[in-house]
Each structure stands twice: as structure tokens, then as C-alpha cells.
Amino acid sequence: MNDADVQSIIELTRKYHRDQEASGQEFVPGVTPILPAGAVLDEDDRATLVEHALQMRIASGATALRFERKFAKAVGVRKAHLTNSGSSANLLALASLTVPELEDRRLRPGDEVITVAAGWPTTVNPIVQCGLVPVFVDVDLGTYNTTLERVEAAIGPRTRAIMMAHTLGNPFEATEIAQLAEDRGLFLVEDNCDALMSTYQGRKTGTFGDYATVSFYPAHHLAMGEGGCVLSNSVELARITESMRDWGRDCWCEPGEDNKCLKRFTYQMGDLPHGYDHKYIFSHIGYNLKSTDLQAALGLSQLSRVDDFTAARKRNWKRLRDGLEGVPGLLLPEATPGSDPSWFAFVLTLTEDAPFSRAELVDFLNARRIGTRLLFAGNLVRHPAYLDVEHRISGGLENSDIIMERTFWIGVYPGITAEMTDYMVASIREFVAKHR
């Protein structure tokens, strides 16, 4: 197939996309579904995927490297390593802190990691999977993040790290918590999967911790279908991450490179014979968590619109916030002071005296084709998977229990229009008015 054939196929792909868009139905209130989250894919995205499929870019290669460099620059960190999911990124980041070359700093079985109970499981699961002990702290209602005071109070003799997310795009007190971690000699891992391009005190989230993680699942700010990323400003940690992601091998040659270091057959490591092929020397107990060039190509196309996506999320969130101001029975969300969130969702908590239940309101919205979601696990320690897991709770988890019982969220992703947002506001107001 020559270049002309490829261009012809891509042009047909673009025409197909335009035809699909033209045949799309207009929004019909109560009929057209309003999804709580989703990917916004345009003509360039479709054409990019087809072009890379024609090139049979089915493994990780040059496009993945190009995305990593551009994405690191966009966030403002030195190194980015693509993974096959945000959950894998969390596992990779924490597991990379357990390796022997970190010496006295390494995390060891039985060490404690401070996290929140009201979150997504795979922020916490790596703690358990690495033989560490989660220490759960509560969050504030309104911001749905924990506080510096709670984290500081949770530090014990075996506490070695902090790992938690910026909830639904709303940053936690990242400057203060990062300083606390530095002062106490703790690692900080930012789960930035819901908060890409959010800022705290003028600085982007994902740049405060020893590691940060990102997800490219379609619900998130950039979509690759599946995919994630580990970010770091530390060259030492980034090198460990790359090895742990790529089977645990010691070699840093990229796919297709055979002897970049010019001493591939001159190494002596471990108990191996001198000159053993460096491409097959393994210095870590690692994984294969790589993504593919096909995913990275879509990520590059999406990255070109990240500012537009961020603006749309902020615009939709503000329109909901303004429209629902003063509605009785609902606690509205608040940005963490000093932050400018790139919102993942619009979260609502029923007040204690609300004359209706969450189930009643959610059923009403679902009947109107307005999608809803709970604030993830609500309180993780109450889930069957964690009942027998060794853990410690610092303080109470009263607000996490409230979230479990009375909190849900609706969407702000860029595919939601102003008309849809106004319909969500009108529907919630109508429901509340009927229950006064």
C-alpha cells in the first residue's frame, strides 16, 4: 500500500466521521441519555487511529515515546511512563518504592501508607498488594478531600508514605501535604487520575509528589480507551519505574534498539557470567504494564485539545453550581481554597434533614435519562474485599459513612452541553420542589 492509498483511506475515514456526526440526533430532554462521563472523540482522533492501524503499530514504540515526552512537558514534570491503565500506574508507582536500591528509604512489608477511605479501590489496593498497611483518614464534606491536620495526626512510628487522590478533580492541600511529607521523610504519591490540569496555589497537580499517576480511561480528561501514566521529577525514580514496568529488566534500550549503551555484552551483574546479554538481565521483580502505539496515537490527538476539555469541564461545573445554589436538602461542592480544579464531576450530598433519600433522587434522575454515579467506594473499609485486610483508622470515618449513604455525582465532561446542564438543574429543582 503506497502513501496515496493510505491518504485515500484516511480521507474516507474523515468523511465517515462527518457523516456519522451529521446523522446524530439533537438533544431531546428525557429521551437522550446524559452520560455522567465519557470520551469526546473527533474526526482527527478517528483518522489518527486508522492511520496507526494501517501501520500496524500494535506494540509500544516511537509513538508512545513521543506521547510520554509531550505529556510530561504539558504537565510540567521531567519524566512520564505510559502504562496500560491508571490502576496499573498506581501499582507501578508504589511498587517502585519498595526496591532495594532505595536502601533505607525503601518501603518494606508492614510499613504504613496514609490514604483516604472515601475513594477508588486501586488507590488503596497497591498498598495491600505490596504487603504494606493502609492507614485510613476521613475527608471533609464539600471538598471531599482530607486535610493536612488529619494526615499529620495519622503519622505513626511505621508510617513511610502518603498515597491519595485529588477527589473528582478537586485538589487536596498539595503544597502543605508535600511539605509535611518532606519534613517527616515520607514518600508522597499523588493519584491525579481525576484531576489532570487542575492547579493548587498556581501549580499543576501531579507535580507535588515523588510520583503522580494519571488515567486515560474514557471517563477521564484524556481518552486512550485504556491507558495510564506514571509521572516523576526524579530521574532515579523514573529509571526504577521504567524497569519495573518493562518486566523488571535492567536494559534501557527502546524496542528495536539493540546496543544503545555500546556495552550490551560486557556487563556483569548478580551471579550471571560476564558478558551476559544486558537485554535479558533483570534487576527488579517487575511486570509488563506497557501500553501500545495505537493508544498513544489517540492520546497525542486528544492532548492537542486538553485546554478545551478543561475549559468545558469548568464551564459545566460552574453552570450546575450556579443553577443549584440555594436548593434545600443538598450540600453543594466547593473547590479547595487556593485551587482551580479541572473538574471530573459535580458531587452532591443530601443534608441530614433532607425530606427525600438518595435512592429516590437518583431514581428520578435515571428515569429522566440523567446518569449518576456514587462517590466510588463511599467507605472502603466496609466493603467485603477489605474486611480482613490489616489496616489502621486514624480518627473517625464519619464523613466517609455519610458519603456512602447520601452522596452521588452527575457529569460535567465536555460532551455535556449547556442545554443538558440546564435540564439537569431543572430536573433536580423539580424533584426537590415536590418534596417540600
C-alpha positions in Angstrom: 0.0 0.0 0.0 1.5 3.3 -1.1 1.1 6.8 0.5 -1.7 7.7 -1.9 -3.7 4.7 -0.8 -3.2 5.5 2.8 -4.3 9.1 2.3 -7.4 7.9 0.4 -8.4 5.6 3.3 -7.8 8.4 5.8 -10.0 10.8 3.8 -12.7 8.2 3.6 -12.4 7.8 7.4 -12.8 11.5 7.9 -15.8 11.6 5.6 -17.3 8.6 7.5 -16.9 10.5 10.8 -18.5 13.7 9.4 -21.4 11.6 8.1 -21.9 10.0 11.5 -21.8 13.4 13.2 -24.3 14.8 10.7 -26.7 11.9 11.4 -26.6 12.4 15.1 -29.8 13.3 16.9 -30.4 16.6 18.6 -30.7 16.6 22.4 -34.3 15.6 23.4 -34.9 16.2 27.2 -35.8 12.9 28.9 -35.0 10.8 25.8 -31.4 11.5 25.0 -29.1 10.0 27.7 -26.9 12.4 29.6 -23.9 10.3 30.5 -22.1 11.1 33.7 -18.7 10.7 32.0 -17.3 9.8 28.6 -14.8 10.4 25.9 -15.2 13.2 23.3 -13.7 11.9 20.1 -13.4 14.0 16.9 -12.5 13.5 13.3 -8.8 13.8 14.0 -9.0 11.1 16.7 -10.6 8.6 14.3 -8.2 9.4 11.5 -5.2 9.0 13.8 -6.4 5.6 14.9 -6.9 4.4 11.4 -3.6 5.7 10.2 -1.7 3.9 13.0 -3.7 0.7 12.5 -2.7 0.8 8.8 0.9 1.0 10.0 0.3 -2.0 12.3 1.5 -0.1 15.3 0.3 -2.7 17.8 3.1 -2.6 20.4 4.8 0.2 22.4 7.2 2.1 20.3 8.1 5.5 18.8 4.6 7.0 19.2 4.5 6.0 22.9 7.8 7.7 23.5 6.6 10.8 21.7 3.5 11.0 23.8 5.5 10.5 27.0 7.7 13.5 26.2 4.9 15.8 25.2 2.7 14.8 28.1 5.5 15.3 30.6 6.0 18.8 29.2 2.3 19.5 29.3 2.0 18.6 33.0 5.4 20.1 33.9 7.4 17.1 35.1 10.7 15.6 33.9 9.6 12.0 33.1 6.4 10.2 32.1 6.0 6.5 31.6 2.9 5.1 29.9 1.1 2.1 31.3 -1.9 0.0 30.3 -4.2 1.7 32.9 -4.4 4.2 35.7 -4.8 1.4 38.2 -1.6 -0.2 36.8 0.1 3.2 37.2 -0.8 3.3 40.9 0.6 -0.2 41.4 3.7 0.6 39.5 4.3 3.8 41.4 4.0 2.3 44.8 5.8 -1.0 43.9 8.7 1.1 42.6 9.2 2.5 46.1 9.9 -1.0 47.5 13.1 -1.8 45.5 16.4 -2.5 47.3 18.4 0.3 45.7 16.4 2.9 47.7 18.2 1.4 50.7 16.8 2.7 54.0 14.2 4.8 52.2 12.5 1.7 50.6 9.1 0.7 51.7 9.1 -2.7 53.5 6.3 -5.1 54.4 4.4 -3.8 57.4 5.2 -0.2 56.7 2.2 2.1 56.8 0.8 4.3 54.0 -1.7 7.0 54.8 -4.7 7.1 52.4 -8.4 8.0 52.5 -11.4 5.7 53.0 -13.6 7.6 50.5 -12.0 6.8 47.2 -11.3 4.5 44.4 -10.1 1.0 45.3 -7.0 0.9 43.2 -5.6 3.9 45.0 -5.5 1.6 48.1 -5.1 -1.8 46.6 -1.3 -1.4 45.8 -0.7 -0.7 49.4 -2.1 -4.1 50.3 -0.6 -5.9 47.3 2.9 -4.7 48.3 2.5 -6.0 51.8 2.0 -2.6 53.4 -0.6 -1.4 55.8 -3.2 1.3 54.8 -3.9 4.0 57.4 -7.3 5.4 56.6 -8.3 9.0 57.3 -11.6 10.8 56.8 -12.4 13.7 54.3 -14.3 16.9 54.5 -17.8 17.1 53.0 -17.9 19.8 50.3 -14.3 19.3 49.1 -14.3 15.5 49.6 -10.6 15.7 50.4 -8.8 15.1 53.6 -6.8 17.8 55.4 -3.2 18.4 56.5 -4.3 18.1 60.1 -5.8 14.6 59.6 -2.8 13.4 57.7 -0.3 14.7 60.3 -2.4 13.1 63.1 -2.3 9.8 61.3 1.5 9.5 61.2 2.9 6.8 63.4 6.2 5.1 64.0 5.9 2.9 60.9 4.4 5.4 58.5 6.5 5.7 55.4 4.3 7.2 52.7 1.1 9.0 51.7 -0.9 7.9 48.7 -4.2 9.6 47.9 -6.2 11.1 45.1 -7.3 14.6 44.2 -11.0 13.8 44.6 -13.1 14.3 41.4 -10.6 16.8 40.1 -10.6 18.9 43.3 -7.0 19.2 44.6 -6.2 18.3 48.2 -3.8 20.6 50.1 -0.9 19.5 48.0 1.7 22.2 48.9 1.2 21.6 52.7 1.0 17.8 52.5 4.1 17.6 50.2 6.0 19.8 52.8 4.8 17.6 55.6 6.0 14.5 53.7 9.4 16.1 53.1 9.7 17.2 56.8 8.8 13.7 58.0 10.8 11.7 55.4 7.7 10.2 53.8 7.1 9.4 50.1 4.1 11.2 48.5 2.2 9.5 45.6 -0.5 11.7 44.0 -3.3 9.9 42.3 -4.0 12.5 39.7 -6.3 10.3 37.6 -9.4 12.6 38.1 -7.5 15.9 38.2 -5.4 16.4 35.1 -4.7 20.1 34.6 -6.1 21.1 38.0 -4.0 23.6 39.9 -3.3 24.2 43.6 -1.7 27.6 44.5 -1.0 28.1 40.8 0.9 24.8 40.4 -0.5 21.8 38.4 -1.5 18.8 40.4 0.7 15.8 39.6 3.9 17.8 40.2 3.9 17.8 44.0 4.7 14.2 44.8 7.6 11.8 44.4 5.2 10.1 41.9 1.9 11.0 40.3 -0.4 8.8 38.3 -2.9 9.5 35.5 -5.6 7.5 33.9 -6.6 7.7 30.2 -9.8 5.6 30.6 -12.6 7.2 28.5 -14.2 8.7 31.6 -11.1 10.8 32.3 -9.8 14.0 30.9 -7.9 12.4 28.0 -9.0 9.2 26.4 -6.9 6.3 25.0 -9.6 3.6 25.5 -7.4 2.1 28.2 -4.2 3.5 29.5 -2.4 5.4 32.3 0.9 7.1 33.1 3.4 7.5 36.0 4.9 10.9 36.4 8.0 11.9 38.3 10.6 14.7 38.6 13.2 12.2 39.9 15.4 10.6 37.3 16.3 7.9 39.8 12.7 7.0 40.5 11.8 7.3 36.8 14.6 4.8 35.9 13.2 2.3 38.5 9.7 2.8 37.1 10.8 2.0 33.6 12.4 -1.2 34.7 9.5 -2.2 36.9 7.1 -1.5 34.0 9.2 -3.4 31.4 9.4 -6.9 33.0 12.0 -5.7 35.6 14.8 -5.7 33.0 17.9 -3.7 33.6 18.4 -2.7 30.0 17.0 0.7 29.0 17.2 0.2 25.2 13.9 1.0 23.5 12.1 -1.5 21.3 14.1 -2.0 18.2 17.3 -0.8 19.8 20.0 -3.5 20.4 23.1 -1.8 21.8 22.5 1.9 22.6 24.8 1.7 25.6 27.6 0.2 23.4 28.3 -2.4 26.1 25.5 -4.8 25.8 27.7 -7.9 26.1 30.2 -6.5 28.7 28.0 -6.3 31.8 28.5 -8.5 34.9 25.5 -8.3 37.3 24.3 -10.6 40.0 25.7 -14.2 39.7 25.5 -14.1 35.9 28.5 -14.8 33.8 30.4 -11.8 32.5 29.0 -10.6 29.2 25.5 -12.0 29.6 23.2 -10.1 27.2 22.1 -7.0 29.0 18.7 -7.1 27.3 18.0 -10.2 29.3 19.3 -9.1 32.7 16.6 -8.5 35.3 17.3 -6.2 38.2 13.7 -5.9 39.6 10.7 -8.2 40.3 8.7 -6.3 37.7 5.7 -6.5 35.4 4.7 -5.9 31.8 2.4 -2.8 32.1 3.2 -1.1 28.8 0.6 0.5 26.6 0.6 0.5 22.7 1.4 3.0 20.0 -2.2 2.8 18.9 -3.3 4.1 22.3 -0.5 6.7 22.4 -1.5 8.0 19.0 -5.0 8.6 20.2 -3.5 10.2 23.3 -1.5 12.6 21.2 -4.5 13.6 19.3 -6.5 14.2 22.5 -3.7 16.1 24.1 -3.9 18.8 21.5 -7.4 19.6 22.9 -6.7 19.3 26.6 -7.1 23.0 27.2 -10.5 23.0 25.5 -11.6 19.9 27.5 -10.5 21.6 30.8 -12.4 24.8 29.9 -15.6 22.8 29.2 -15.4 20.9 32.5 -15.0 24.1 34.4 -17.8 25.8 32.5 -20.2 22.9 33.0 -19.4 22.6 36.7 -20.0 26.4 37.3 -23.3 26.3 35.4 -24.5 23.4 37.7 -23.2 25.2 40.8 -24.9 28.5 39.9 -28.1 26.7 38.9 -28.4 24.7 42.1 -27.5 27.4 44.5 -29.9 27.6 47.4 -31.7 24.3 46.7 -32.8 22.9 50.1 -31.7 19.5 51.1 -28.5 19.5 49.1 -24.9 20.2 50.1 -23.2 21.7 47.0 -19.5 21.1 46.3 -16.7 23.6 47.0 -13.3 24.0 45.5 -10.4 23.6 47.9 -9.3 27.1 48.9 -6.4 28.2 46.6 -7.3 25.7 43.9 -8.6 25.9 40.3 -10.0 22.4 39.6 -10.3 20.8 36.2 -13.5 19.0 37.5 -14.2 15.4 36.9 -17.8 15.6 38.2 -20.3 17.6 40.1 -20.9 15.9 43.5 -24.0 16.3 45.7 -24.6 15.2 49.3 -28.1 15.1 50.8 -28.3 17.0 54.1 -29.3 15.2 57.2 -32.7 16.8 57.2 -33.5 16.3 53.5 -37.1 15.0 53.1 -36.1 12.6 50.5 -33.5 9.8 50.1 -30.6 9.5 47.7 -32.2 6.5 46.1 -35.4 8.5 45.4 -33.5 11.4 43.8 -31.2 9.1 41.8 -34.2 7.0 40.6 -35.9 10.2 39.5 -32.8 11.4 37.5 -32.3 8.0 36.0 -35.9 8.0 34.8 -35.1 11.2 33.0 -32.0 9.6 31.4 -29.7 11.6 33.6 -26.8 9.4 34.5 -25.5 9.3 38.1 -22.7 7.6 40.0 -21.8 7.2 43.6 -18.6 8.7 45.0 -16.9 5.5 44.3 -16.4 3.2 47.3 -18.0 5.5 49.9 -16.1 3.9 52.7 -13.7 1.3 51.6 -13.3 -0.4 55.0 -16.9 -1.5 54.8 -16.5 -3.4 51.5 -16.2 -7.2 51.6 -12.7 -7.1 50.0 -11.2 -5.2 52.9 -12.9 -6.7 55.9 -10.0 -9.0 56.7 -7.2 -6.6 55.4 -4.8 -5.4 58.1 -5.3 -1.6 58.4 -5.4 1.3 60.8 -8.0 4.0 61.1 -6.9 7.4 62.3 -9.7 9.4 63.9 -13.2 8.5 62.8 -14.7 8.0 59.3 -18.0 9.7 59.9 -17.9 11.7 56.8 -16.9 8.7 54.7 -20.0 7.0 56.1 -22.2 9.9 55.1 -20.7 9.8 51.6 -21.5 6.1 51.5 -25.1 6.8 52.4 -26.0 10.2 51.0 -23.6 11.3 48.2 -23.7 10.9 44.4 -22.4 12.8 41.4 -23.5 13.9 37.9 -21.5 14.7 34.9 -19.5 17.7 33.7 -17.5 16.1 30.9 -17.0 18.1 27.6 -19.7 16.1 25.8 -22.4 17.7 28.0 -23.9 20.8 26.5 -25.3 23.9 28.2 -28.8 22.6 27.3 -28.1 19.3 29.0 -26.7 21.1 32.1 -29.8 23.3 32.3 -32.0 20.2 32.1 -30.2 18.6 34.9 -30.6 21.7 37.1 -34.3 21.9 36.2 -34.9 18.3 36.9 -33.3 18.4 40.4 -35.1 21.6 41.3 -38.4 20.0 40.2 -37.8 16.9 42.3 -36.9 18.9 45.4 -39.9 21.2 45.0 -42.2 18.2 45.0 -40.8 17.1 48.4 -41.1 20.3 50.3 
